[in-house]
Amino acid sequence: MNGLIATGNGPVGVAVIGAGNISKQYLDNLTGFPDLKVHIIADLFDDAAKSRAKEYGIPEWGGAEAALNHPDVEIVVNLTIPAAHVEVATASVLAGKHVWTEKPFSLDRESGLGLLKAADAAGIRLGCAPDTFLGAGLQTARRVIERGDIGTPLTAMTTFQTPGPESWHPNPGFLFQYGAGPLFDMGPYYLTALVQTFGSVRRVAALGSKAKELRVIGSGPRAGEEFAVDVPTHLSAMAQFDNGASSHSVFSFESPRERMGFVEITGTEATISLPDPNEFDGNVRIWKAGDEDWTTIPATGPADGRGLGVLDMARSIRAGVPHRATGNLAYHVVDAMVSINESIESGAFIDVESSAPASAALPEDWDPSTQTL
C-alpha cells in the first residue's frame, strides 16, 4: 500500500484503539465528520470498548486485533497510554493501516525512529497530535505572521504553569512518570506552535527541578494516597531554530498561580500574542510600535477540536497529497524534548539532529462539516 495514493472512495474508514477519557473528545468529532466513518472501537477492556461504542452508535467493538484486521478500516486512531503508542502504531503499520497517534509520538528517539522507518518501508502514513495548530486560532496567527504584520519573527516566550494535576485528576501518577511531566504532557503543544513559526529546532539548553519526591492524590476514590514523582516538575528551556530565532519556555507543575497558554512572538515590527496552543480557537492580538494597546484580530477557520488532524489526513490520502500533522513533525518535537531532558542532566547545550519540513497552511475556508469524498 502506498501512503500517498488513494485507497478507496467515499468516507475513510476509521478504528479507534483506546476507549479512555480522551476518546470522547475525539469521537464527538470523528462521528460527526461526513468524510470519516468510525467502524469499530477497541480496548484492552471489552466492557470499556462496548460502552463507548454504544454511546456513539458505533457498530463494532473488541480488542486491538479486531480493529487491525477490520477490512473497512484505513486509519487507526491510537489513543492508548503513551507507553503503548509506538507498539500499537507499529502493529497498525504492519497491518497495512495508516495511523494517527495521540501525543507524544514516542518516549525516546530509538523507538520513534524505528516507527518512522517501518512506516516509510510500508508506504504508510503516520500522523500525530497535537493538531491544535490546524485550528482557527493558530492558523489565523500563522496568516498574520506570513503576510508580514510583525516583520521578521525573531524571538518567542511561552509559559505553562499550574500547581499540578494531582488536585483534580483521580489517577495522576502516570503524569509524573517517565514520558510525562509538564514537558512531555504539555510541551508538544507549545513546541509544535514554535516549530510551525520558526522552523526546526537546532539546539536547546535547559534547567529542571523537582520540588517534591512525593505528591498526594486530591480527588476520587484514591484521595489521600501518595505517589512518587520521577521527572522534573519545573523546566526552563531555551531553543534556537534553523533561521537563528530563539525562544524561552517554562513548563511547570509547581506554580500556585496558573498561567497557561501564554505564547508571544516578537518580530522586527511588532509583537503577536497567540491563543492557547492547547486549544483550537482563540483570537490573536498584535502590538505594534507606538500603539497604546493590543489590537485584536478575530480567529477565522475551523475550530472543531480533536480529530481535525485525522480528517486532514483522510482527505489528503484520497487526494494523494501530504497531510499536515505528520509523524516527522511529531518525532522532531519528541527529539527536542528528549534533548531538553539531556541538557538538564548534562548542563550543556544539546544539538537536535532531526528536522521537520514546514506543514502547508490550512485554507481559511476548509470545512470539516462538508462532505468532500
Backbone torsions as a table, in degrees:
resi	resn	phi	psi	omega
1	MET	NA	131.9	178.0
2	ASN	-99.0	121.6	-174.9
3	GLY	-66.0	-11.7	179.9
4	LEU	-104.5	10.2	-179.5
5	ILE	-118.8	137.4	179.9
6	ALA	-57.3	141.0	-177.2
7	THR	-108.2	3.8	-178.8
8	GLY	173.8	-169.6	178.4
9	ASN	-125.1	160.7	179.2
10	GLY	79.2	-171.0	-178.9
11	PRO	-55.7	146.5	179.8
12	VAL	-84.6	128.4	-178.6
13	GLY	-75.2	137.7	-174.6
14	VAL	-128.7	142.0	166.6
15	ALA	-119.1	140.5	174.8
16	VAL	-109.3	123.6	174.8
17	ILE	-109.5	114.6	-175.7
18	GLY	115.9	107.7	-174.4
19	ALA	-107.1	27.4	-179.9
20	GLY	-76.4	-166.1	-173.0
21	ASN	-58.6	-41.2	-175.1
22	ILE	-69.4	-19.3	179.9
23	SER	-62.9	-29.3	178.1
24	LYS	-63.5	-42.8	-180.0
25	GLN	-62.6	-39.9	178.3
26	TYR	-69.2	-48.7	-173.0
27	LEU	-67.8	-28.4	174.7
28	ASP	-53.7	-36.7	-178.5
29	ASN	-94.3	-45.0	-175.3
30	LEU	-59.8	-34.4	180.0
31	THR	-80.5	-8.3	180.0
32	GLY	-105.9	-14.4	179.1
33	PHE	-79.9	119.7	-175.3
34	PRO	-67.6	-16.8	178.9
35	ASP	-86.1	1.8	178.0
36	LEU	-125.0	150.8	173.1
37	LYS	-137.5	116.1	178.8
38	VAL	-84.6	116.9	-176.2
39	HIS	-93.7	-29.9	-171.0
40	ILE	-156.3	145.7	172.1
41	ILE	-113.5	132.9	-179.6
42	ALA	-124.5	150.0	178.3
43	ASP	-161.6	157.3	174.0
44	LEU	-58.7	-32.2	-178.7
45	PHE	-104.9	114.4	-174.1
46	ASP	-60.2	-38.4	-179.0
47	ASP	-63.1	-37.1	178.8
48	ALA	-66.5	-43.1	178.5
49	ALA	-63.6	-44.1	-179.0
50	LYS	-63.0	-44.6	-179.1
51	SER	-61.4	-44.9	-179.4
52	ARG	-68.0	-38.3	178.5
53	ALA	-63.4	-43.5	179.4
54	LYS	-64.3	-39.0	-178.7
55	GLU	-60.0	-35.8	-175.0
56	TYR	-109.0	9.1	177.5
57	GLY	67.5	30.5	-179.9
58	ILE	-89.2	130.9	-166.7
59	PRO	-72.0	-23.5	-173.4
60	GLU	-132.3	153.1	175.8
61	TRP	-151.5	165.3	-179.1
62	GLY	161.3	-156.2	178.1
63	GLY	-87.1	178.5	-176.6
64	ALA	-60.0	-37.6	-178.3
65	GLU	-61.3	-36.8	178.9
66	ALA	-63.0	-37.9	178.5
67	ALA	-70.1	-43.4	-176.8
68	LEU	-68.8	-27.3	-179.0
69	ASN	-95.3	0.9	-176.9
70	HIS	-69.0	126.0	-174.1
71	PRO	-70.3	-19.5	-176.7
72	ASP	-98.8	2.1	-177.8
73	VAL	-92.2	124.7	175.2
74	GLU	-105.7	-32.4	-179.9
75	ILE	-122.6	128.2	170.2
76	VAL	-95.9	125.3	175.5
77	VAL	-97.4	109.7	-170.0
78	ASN	-94.7	101.6	-177.3
79	LEU	-113.9	30.5	178.7
80	THR	-75.4	178.4	177.7
81	ILE	-68.0	154.1	-175.7
82	PRO	-52.8	-37.3	-177.4
83	ALA	-65.6	-19.5	-179.2
84	ALA	-102.1	-0.8	-173.9
85	HIS	-57.0	-50.7	-175.7
86	VAL	-68.9	-40.3	-179.8
87	GLU	-59.8	-47.7	-178.8
88	VAL	-69.4	-40.7	179.1
89	ALA	-63.5	-40.9	179.3
90	THR	-64.8	-42.1	177.1
91	ALA	-61.6	-37.0	178.6
92	SER	-67.0	-42.8	177.2
93	VAL	-59.2	-46.2	-179.1
94	LEU	-65.6	-24.2	176.3
95	ALA	-86.0	1.1	177.9
96	GLY	81.1	21.8	-179.6
97	LYS	-106.6	139.8	168.0
98	HIS	-67.7	154.5	-172.4
99	VAL	-132.0	130.7	166.7
100	TRP	-111.3	126.0	-177.2
101	THR	-117.1	137.6	170.5
102	GLU	-66.2	151.4	-177.7
103	LYS	-71.7	154.2	-3.1
104	PRO	-80.5	157.9	-179.5
105	PHE	-58.6	-43.3	177.2
106	SER	-155.3	173.8	178.6
107	LEU	-102.0	-6.0	-178.6
108	ASP	-155.0	168.9	-178.1
109	ARG	-70.4	-43.7	-172.7
110	GLU	-59.2	-50.3	-178.0
111	SER	-69.9	-35.1	178.1
112	GLY	-64.9	-44.5	177.4
113	LEU	-64.4	-37.6	177.9
114	GLY	-61.6	-40.4	178.1
115	LEU	-66.5	-42.7	177.9
116	LEU	-59.7	-43.8	-179.0
117	LYS	-66.7	-40.4	179.6
118	ALA	-63.8	-42.2	179.8
119	ALA	-67.3	-41.0	179.2
120	ASP	-62.6	-42.8	180.0
121	ALA	-64.5	-31.8	-178.0
122	ALA	-90.8	-5.6	-176.7
123	GLY	68.8	34.2	-176.5
124	ILE	-108.1	143.2	177.6
125	ARG	-86.6	143.4	171.7
126	LEU	-118.7	133.3	173.3
127	GLY	-129.0	158.7	-175.9
128	CYS	-155.9	143.3	169.8
129	ALA	-66.2	156.7	6.5
130	PRO	-83.8	143.6	171.3
131	ASP	-105.5	12.4	177.8
132	THR	-59.6	-27.2	-179.7
133	PHE	-68.7	-10.1	174.9
134	LEU	-88.9	-8.1	-178.8
135	GLY	-74.1	167.4	-174.6
136	ALA	-56.9	-40.2	-175.1
137	GLY	-61.9	-56.3	-176.5
138	LEU	-74.8	-29.1	176.0
139	GLN	-70.0	-35.5	175.2
140	THR	-64.1	-43.6	177.3
141	ALA	-60.1	-40.9	179.3
142	ARG	-61.4	-43.8	179.7
143	ARG	-63.0	-39.9	179.5
144	VAL	-62.4	-44.8	-179.3
145	ILE	-66.7	-44.5	-175.2
146	GLU	-69.6	-24.0	176.8
147	ARG	-86.0	0.6	171.2
148	GLY	93.2	14.2	-175.8
149	ASP	-63.2	-26.5	179.3
150	ILE	-109.3	8.9	-175.1
151	GLY	76.2	-145.3	178.7
152	THR	-85.9	122.4	177.8
153	PRO	-63.5	133.0	-175.0
154	LEU	-117.8	-47.2	-173.0
155	THR	-142.3	163.6	177.2
156	ALA	-145.6	151.9	171.2
157	MET	-129.4	135.6	175.4
158	THR	-133.9	149.1	-179.4
159	THR	-141.5	130.0	167.8
160	PHE	-132.8	112.7	-178.2
161	GLN	-136.4	127.0	172.8
162	THR	-143.8	168.2	173.3
163	PRO	-70.9	-15.5	-176.3
164	GLY	116.0	155.9	-172.8
165	PRO	-83.8	-2.5	-173.9
166	GLU	-68.7	-18.7	-179.3
167	SER	-71.3	-27.7	-176.5
168	TRP	-119.5	-21.9	-177.2
169	HIS	-83.6	127.8	-176.9
170	PRO	-73.1	-15.4	-179.6
171	ASN	-143.2	67.4	-168.0
172	PRO	-85.3	-4.6	-171.4
173	GLY	-54.6	-39.7	-176.8
174	PHE	-65.2	-22.7	179.7
175	LEU	-75.9	-5.0	179.1
176	PHE	-119.2	16.4	179.5
177	GLN	-107.1	172.2	178.4
178	TYR	-53.1	133.1	-177.7
179	GLY	91.1	4.2	178.3
180	ALA	-135.4	-129.6	-171.7
181	GLY	70.2	175.7	-177.6
182	PRO	-63.0	-26.5	-178.3
183	LEU	-71.5	-57.7	-176.3
184	PHE	-74.7	-25.7	-179.9
185	ASP	-76.9	-45.6	-174.2
186	MET	-112.5	-20.9	-179.0
187	GLY	-54.0	-39.7	-178.4
188	PRO	-55.9	-35.1	-179.7
189	TYR	-65.1	-48.3	-175.5
190	TYR	-73.0	-44.7	-178.2
191	LEU	-67.4	-36.9	176.5
192	THR	-62.0	-43.3	178.5
193	ALA	-61.5	-39.7	179.7
194	LEU	-68.8	-42.4	179.2
195	VAL	-63.2	-36.8	178.2
196	GLN	-67.1	-22.6	179.1
197	THR	-91.0	-46.1	-169.6
198	PHE	-105.4	-13.8	-173.2
199	GLY	96.0	-168.0	-173.2
200	SER	-66.2	147.3	173.3
201	VAL	-76.4	134.0	-179.6
202	ARG	-105.3	-34.3	175.7
203	ARG	-157.7	156.8	-177.9
204	VAL	-137.3	158.8	170.6
205	ALA	-143.9	142.4	-173.4
206	ALA	-154.1	156.8	169.3
207	LEU	-122.5	147.1	178.9
208	GLY	-143.5	155.9	179.9
209	SER	-150.5	166.9	-180.0
210	LYS	-137.6	111.6	-174.2
211	ALA	-75.1	-29.5	-175.9
212	LYS	-135.7	143.3	174.2
213	GLU	-84.9	-24.8	179.1
214	LEU	-130.8	143.6	172.3
215	ARG	-126.5	167.5	-172.7
216	VAL	-121.7	130.4	176.9
217	ILE	-66.9	130.1	-173.0
218	GLY	-102.7	-6.1	-177.4
219	SER	-152.1	164.8	177.0
220	GLY	85.0	-175.3	-174.6
221	PRO	-65.9	-18.7	-179.5
222	ARG	-102.4	14.0	-178.6
223	ALA	-53.3	134.9	-179.3
224	GLY	97.1	-15.2	178.2
225	GLU	-74.6	142.8	174.8
226	GLU	-91.9	151.9	173.7
227	PHE	-143.3	156.7	-175.3
228	ALA	-81.4	147.7	175.0
229	VAL	-106.0	117.4	-173.0
230	ASP	-105.2	-9.1	-173.6
231	VAL	-130.4	161.8	173.5
232	PRO	-58.2	137.4	179.7
233	THR	-109.0	1.6	170.0
234	HIS	-141.9	126.3	-179.9
235	LEU	-133.8	139.7	174.1
236	SER	-123.5	116.5	-170.4
237	ALA	-127.7	137.6	171.0
238	MET	-108.5	145.2	177.2
239	ALA	-135.8	145.2	171.8
240	GLN	-119.0	139.9	-171.7
241	PHE	-109.0	172.9	-178.3
242	ASP	-50.5	-41.1	-173.5
243	ASN	-88.4	7.5	179.8
244	GLY	92.0	-11.2	177.3
245	ALA	-65.3	160.4	-178.2
246	SER	-138.2	161.1	179.4
247	SER	-142.0	157.6	172.0
248	HIS	-128.7	128.6	-175.6
249	SER	-130.4	142.1	172.9
250	VAL	-116.9	129.5	174.7
251	PHE	-126.3	116.8	-170.9
252	SER	-144.2	136.8	166.4
253	PHE	-107.6	28.5	-173.1
254	GLU	-125.9	11.6	-173.5
255	SER	-104.8	120.5	173.7
256	PRO	-59.4	-30.1	178.0
257	ARG	-93.5	126.3	178.5
258	GLU	-83.3	127.6	172.9
259	ARG	-138.9	103.7	-174.8
260	MET	-125.3	150.2	173.5
261	GLY	78.8	16.8	-178.5
262	PHE	-86.5	116.1	174.5
263	VAL	-139.6	115.0	174.7
264	GLU	-121.6	133.6	177.9
265	ILE	-119.5	126.2	-178.9
266	THR	-106.1	131.1	176.9
267	GLY	-114.5	-174.9	-178.5
268	THR	-69.2	-20.4	-175.4
269	GLU	-117.3	-20.9	-174.0
270	ALA	-166.3	170.1	174.3
271	THR	-114.8	137.8	179.0
272	ILE	-117.9	135.7	176.7
273	SER	-104.6	118.1	-178.2
274	LEU	-87.1	154.5	172.1
275	PRO	-70.2	168.6	-178.7
276	ASP	-53.5	120.8	-178.5
277	PRO	-71.1	-5.6	173.5
278	ASN	-90.1	2.9	179.8
279	GLU	-121.9	162.5	-178.3
280	PHE	-97.9	-6.9	-176.1
281	ASP	-136.3	-178.3	-179.9
282	GLY	125.5	136.1	-178.4
283	ASN	-72.0	158.7	178.5
284	VAL	-103.6	142.9	176.7
285	ARG	-123.1	146.3	-178.8
286	ILE	-135.3	140.0	178.8
287	TRP	-125.9	116.6	178.8
288	LYS	-104.7	155.8	179.8
289	ALA	-54.6	130.1	179.9
290	GLY	94.0	-14.4	178.8
291	ASP	-70.8	148.4	175.5
292	GLU	-88.2	-20.4	-178.0
293	ASP	-154.9	173.7	177.1
294	TRP	-69.3	145.7	170.3
295	THR	-103.9	127.3	-177.7
296	THR	-91.4	133.3	176.6
297	ILE	-115.1	111.7	-177.4
298	PRO	-61.7	140.8	178.0
299	ALA	-74.4	141.3	176.1
300	THR	-131.8	147.8	-179.4
301	GLY	118.4	-176.3	-176.8
302	PRO	-71.8	142.6	178.3
303	ALA	-141.4	37.7	-171.8
304	ASP	-70.1	-30.0	179.1
305	GLY	116.0	-164.3	-174.8
306	ARG	-56.3	133.9	-177.2
307	GLY	113.9	-12.4	176.9
308	LEU	-59.1	-38.1	179.4
309	GLY	-67.0	-34.8	176.4
310	VAL	-64.7	-43.4	179.8
311	LEU	-65.0	-44.1	176.9
312	ASP	-60.4	-39.7	178.3
313	MET	-62.8	-44.8	-179.4
314	ALA	-62.6	-47.6	179.9
315	ARG	-64.4	-35.6	-179.8
316	SER	-70.2	-35.9	175.5
317	ILE	-59.0	-47.9	-178.9
318	ARG	-64.5	-37.3	-177.1
319	ALA	-82.8	-13.0	-177.6
320	GLY	69.5	33.8	178.5
321	VAL	-123.3	160.8	179.3
322	PRO	-64.2	143.3	171.8
323	HIS	-88.0	176.7	-166.8
324	ARG	-101.8	-45.9	-179.1
325	ALA	-89.3	79.0	-168.6
326	THR	-87.3	162.8	172.4
327	GLY	-62.7	-35.5	178.4
328	ASN	-62.6	-41.6	177.1
329	LEU	-63.1	-46.8	-178.2
330	ALA	-65.1	-38.8	178.2
331	TYR	-65.0	-40.1	179.1
332	HIS	-60.3	-39.6	177.6
333	VAL	-65.1	-41.5	175.5
334	VAL	-60.7	-43.9	178.9
335	ASP	-57.9	-42.4	178.6
336	ALA	-65.4	-41.0	-179.6
337	MET	-68.6	-40.8	175.4
338	VAL	-61.3	-39.7	178.6
339	SER	-64.7	-37.5	176.1
340	ILE	-61.0	-45.5	177.8
341	ASN	-62.8	-39.2	178.7
342	GLU	-65.5	-35.1	177.8
343	SER	-67.3	-38.7	176.7
344	ILE	-59.8	-43.0	-177.6
345	GLU	-71.9	-36.8	-173.1
346	SER	-95.8	-22.1	-175.6
347	GLY	74.2	19.0	-176.8
348	ALA	-127.4	162.2	168.6
349	PHE	-64.1	142.4	177.7
350	ILE	-121.8	127.0	175.6
351	ASP	-74.4	141.7	176.5
352	VAL	-103.4	116.4	-170.5
353	GLU	-80.7	-32.6	-174.6
354	SER	-79.8	166.7	176.5
355	SER	-136.9	159.1	178.8
356	ALA	-132.6	111.8	176.4
357	PRO	-58.1	145.8	179.8
358	ALA	-61.2	136.7	175.5
359	SER	-79.8	144.5	176.4
360	ALA	-64.6	144.8	175.8
361	ALA	-65.2	150.4	177.2
362	LEU	-86.1	130.7	178.2
363	PRO	-55.9	141.1	-176.6
364	GLU	-61.2	-29.5	-178.6
365	ASP	-96.3	13.7	177.8
366	TRP	-62.5	122.7	-169.2
367	ASP	-122.4	109.8	179.6
368	PRO	-64.2	-25.4	-173.8
369	SER	-84.6	-6.3	-179.8
370	THR	-91.3	134.3	175.7
371	GLN	-80.9	121.0	-177.7
372	THR	-118.5	-11.9	-174.2
373	LEU	-109.5	NA	NA
